[in-house]
Amino acid sequence: MSRALTFGTRADAYDRLRPAPAAEALDHVLPPGARRVADLAAGTGLVTRAVLARPAAPGVVVAVEPAPRMLARLAATTPGARAVHGVAEAIPLASGALDAVLASSAWHWFDPPVATAEIARVLRPGGVLGLLWSRADPTVGWVAGVRGIGKAAADGSATLSRRGFDIVLPPGHGFVDELPEAVTVRWTRAMSRDDVARMVCTYSGVLELPAAEQDAVHRAAREYLDGTFPGDGELEVPFETVVRRWTRS
């Protein structure tokens, strides 16, 4: 199984536990008046639903996702979107059809030269490519500790994270980098210890492990959290959404 497709094995947990992007983060990547938006590698629809929930929601939101289980979950929970099977390297939409293309925690799964050319094809002149990464804040000590259990910290975006998400698009497709430095939006969310431990198990570094080892990661993460935070209360989990934006000339 392709590593990127392992997320479908825990589609329900992914949808319930992974963070949607902060609303403020979408302000940085959606151009005013955008009416036609695509969410690439849309997963279970976390970004898609956040876009649809905006006060001035686009009229058309297309969620493009390659994993059948993730797409099924998206279709069931996001009736306002058009859910289609597809990949960033072959987007099933007409040329110049979109005002914006978004991809959240997904660029590391793409073939950049091919995906960049496809995104340029489906965007109208002046359209926007917005890349986002939403995650528990890795600069917080206990978050780094729990993510380090098993292979949770070795998820596909780890290399980009270490580089500060300094993505350079392949040249020749007419994109202007409007956010040369990544913008970070931070917030917190109350979660139970068990939900935090189960969220750790939705990352690709854990999902590629055998089932018994995934269960061991969950138990170890729960023990770590119980030892770090004595008591029964919920945790205020620090999250962040990191964004980059390019405009199609």
C-alpha positions in Angstrom: 0.0 0.0 0.0 1.3 3.4 -0.9 2.2 5.3 2.3 -0.1 8.2 1.4 -3.0 5.7 1.1 -2.5 4.3 4.6 -4.6 7.2 6.0 -7.7 5.4 4.8 -7.2 2.6 7.3 -8.2 5.1 10.1 -10.4 7.5 8.1 -13.0 7.9 10.9 -10.3 8.7 13.6 -8.5 11.0 11.2 -11.7 12.9 10.6 -12.6 13.2 14.2 -9.1 13.9 15.7 -7.0 15.8 13.2 -7.2 19.6 13.3 -9.0 21.6 10.7 -7.2 24.7 9.6 -7.6 27.9 11.6 -10.2 30.2 10.0 -7.6 33.0 10.0 -5.2 30.8 8.1 -7.7 30.5 5.2 -7.9 34.3 5.1 -4.2 34.2 3.9 -4.8 31.7 1.1 -8.3 32.4 -0.3 -8.5 35.4 -2.6 -11.5 37.8 -2.0 -14.5 36.8 -4.0 -13.2 33.3 -4.9 -16.1 31.3 -6.3 -14.5 28.1 -7.5 -12.1 26.3 -5.2 -10.5 22.9 -5.2 -9.0 21.1 -2.2 -6.4 18.6 -3.4 -5.6 15.5 -1.4 -8.7 16.5 0.6 -8.7 13.5 2.9 -11.9 13.4 4.9 -12.8 17.0 4.2 -11.4 19.0 7.1 -10.3 21.8 4.8 -13.2 21.5 2.5 -15.7 21.9 5.4 -13.7 24.9 6.7 -14.0 26.6 3.3 -17.7 25.9 3.1 -18.3 27.3 6.6 -16.9 30.7 5.7 -19.3 33.6 5.7 -18.7 34.2 2.0 -18.3 30.5 1.0 -17.4 29.8 -2.6 -20.2 28.6 -4.8 -18.3 25.5 -6.0 -15.9 23.5 -3.8 -14.4 20.4 -5.4 -12.7 17.9 -3.1 -10.1 15.8 -4.9 -8.9 12.7 -3.0 -7.2 9.5 -4.2 -7.9 7.2 -1.2 -11.4 5.5 -1.5 -12.1 5.3 2.2 -11.1 8.9 2.9 -13.2 10.0 -0.1 -16.2 8.0 1.2 -15.9 9.6 4.6 -15.7 13.0 2.9 -18.8 12.4 0.8 -20.8 11.3 3.8 -19.9 14.3 6.0 -19.5 17.1 3.5 -22.7 17.2 1.3 -21.9 20.8 0.1 -18.8 19.7 -1.7 -18.3 17.9 -5.0 -16.2 14.9 -4.1 -14.1 13.4 -6.9 -11.5 10.7 -7.1 -8.2 12.1 -8.4 -4.6 13.1 -7.8 -2.7 16.4 -7.9 -0.8 15.1 -10.9 -4.0 14.6 -13.0 -6.7 16.9 -11.7 -10.1 15.9 -13.2 -11.1 19.5 -13.9 -11.1 21.8 -16.9 -8.3 24.3 -17.7 -8.7 27.7 -16.1 -11.7 26.4 -14.1 -10.6 27.6 -10.6 -10.0 30.7 -8.6 -8.0 28.8 -5.9 -6.4 25.5 -5.3 -5.7 24.4 -1.7 -3.7 21.5 -0.4 -3.3 20.8 3.3 -0.5 18.7 4.8 -0.1 17.1 1.4 2.6 18.7 -0.8 5.1 16.1 0.3 3.0 13.4 -1.3 3.0 15.2 -4.7 5.3 15.0 -7.6 6.2 18.7 -7.6 7.0 19.3 -11.3 3.9 17.4 -12.5 1.5 18.7 -9.8 2.7 22.3 -10.3 2.0 22.1 -14.0 -1.5 20.6 -13.4 -2.3 23.3 -10.7 -1.2 26.0 -13.1 -3.5 24.5 -15.8 -6.7 24.5 -13.7 -6.2 27.9 -12.2 -7.4 31.0 -14.0 -4.9 33.9 -14.4 -4.7 35.6 -11.0 -5.8 32.4 -9.3 -4.1 31.3 -6.1 -2.3 28.2 -4.9 -2.5 27.9 -1.1 -0.6 25.3 0.9 -1.4 24.6 4.5 -0.1 22.4 7.3 -2.2 22.0 10.5 -0.6 20.1 13.4 0.0 20.0 17.1 2.7 22.6 17.8 6.0 20.7 17.7 7.9 23.5 19.6 5.9 22.6 22.8 7.9 20.1 24.8 5.2 17.6 25.7 3.9 17.6 22.1 7.3 16.8 20.8 7.6 14.1 23.4 4.3 12.3 22.5 5.0 12.7 18.8 8.4 11.0 19.3 6.8 7.8 20.4 7.0 5.1 17.9 7.4 6.6 14.4 4.8 9.3 14.9 7.3 12.1 14.4 8.5 10.6 11.1 5.4 11.6 9.2 5.8 12.6 5.5 6.0 16.4 6.2 8.9 16.1 8.7 11.5 17.2 6.2 9.5 20.2 5.0 8.9 21.1 8.7 12.6 21.1 9.5 13.2 23.4 6.5 10.5 25.8 7.7 8.3 24.9 4.8 10.6 26.8 2.4 9.0 25.4 -0.7 10.2 26.7 -4.1 7.8 25.8 -6.9 9.3 24.3 -10.1 9.9 27.2 -12.5 8.1 27.8 -15.8 4.5 27.8 -14.7 3.9 31.5 -14.0 3.6 31.5 -10.2 4.5 34.5 -8.1 5.4 33.7 -4.4 3.2 36.1 -2.4 4.2 34.7 1.0 8.0 34.1 0.7 8.0 33.4 4.5 5.5 31.0 5.9 2.8 32.5 8.0 1.8 30.6 11.2 -1.6 30.9 13.0 -1.8 29.3 16.5 -4.7 28.2 18.6 -5.6 25.6 21.2 -8.3 22.8 21.4 -9.4 20.8 24.5 -8.9 17.1 24.0 -9.0 14.0 26.2 -5.7 12.2 26.8 -7.0 9.2 24.9 -8.0 11.3 21.9 -4.5 12.8 21.8 -2.9 9.4 22.0 -5.2 8.2 19.2 -4.4 11.2 17.1 -0.7 10.2 17.3 -1.8 7.0 15.6 -3.3 8.8 12.6 0.2 9.9 11.3 1.8 8.0 8.4 4.8 7.0 10.4 2.6 5.0 12.7 0.0 3.9 10.1 2.6 2.0 8.2 3.4 -0.2 11.2 1.7 -3.5 11.8 -1.5 -3.3 13.8 0.0 -4.7 17.0 2.7 -2.1 16.9 0.2 0.7 16.2 -1.7 -0.5 19.4 1.6 -0.4 21.3 2.2 3.2 20.2 -1.3 4.2 21.4 -0.6 2.6 24.8 2.8 4.2 25.1 1.4 7.6 24.1 -1.4 7.3 26.7 1.1 6.3 29.4 3.3 9.3 28.5 0.4 11.7 28.7 -0.9 10.2 32.0 2.6 10.5 33.5 3.1 14.1 32.2 -0.4 15.4 33.2 -1.6 13.7 36.4 -5.4 13.9 36.9 -8.4 13.3 34.8 -9.0 16.6 33.1 -8.8 17.4 29.4 -5.7 18.8 27.9 -5.4 22.2 26.1 -3.6 21.1 23.0 -1.6 23.8 21.2 -2.1 23.7 17.4 -0.8 25.7 14.5 -1.6 26.1 10.9 1.3 27.1 8.6 0.5 28.7 5.2 2.2 29.6 2.0 0.6 31.3 -1.0 1.4 31.7 -4.7 -0.5 33.6 -7.5 -0.8 32.4 -11.1 0.2 35.2 -13.4 
